[in-house]
Amino acid sequence: MVIKRDQRREPFDRQKLSVGLRKACEKRPLPAGEIEKAVEEIEQELYHFGKQEIQSNVIGELVMNRLRGMDKIAYIRFASVYRSFGDVETMFDEIQKLLNREKPDASKHTNHRSFSNDD
């Protein structure tokens, strides 16, 4: 059972999970079978929790983590709905967080010298 934000309970619906991922990934250049693979892996993670009931936000976070690794645009699409972005600034903040996660630590590169053919 899934415990919704308003505390209602409803059976887990694999199709609903699939539809949500497909909407987020619509028209994105993903390999064939990538969405179905993500659905299967998320579903397996949920079963590994071994609980009869699970909060919907746990499922949402699993989906967001999966999308973050699959496709950044799909991630932002899903996050904008899941987190109910109320304005552009909130969405911009989320994009900034996403971009900052990808930047390598600049301090690791400060002692490296770039060589060119002119040296």
PyMOL commands that set and color helices and strands:
alter all, ss='L'
color gray80, all
select helices_A, chain A and resi 14-25+34-49+56-70+72-82+88-102+106-109
alter helices_A, ss='H'
color red, helices_A
select strands_A, chain A and resi 2-3+9-10+54-55
alter strands_A, ss='S'
color yellow, strands_A
deselect
rebuild
show_as cartoon
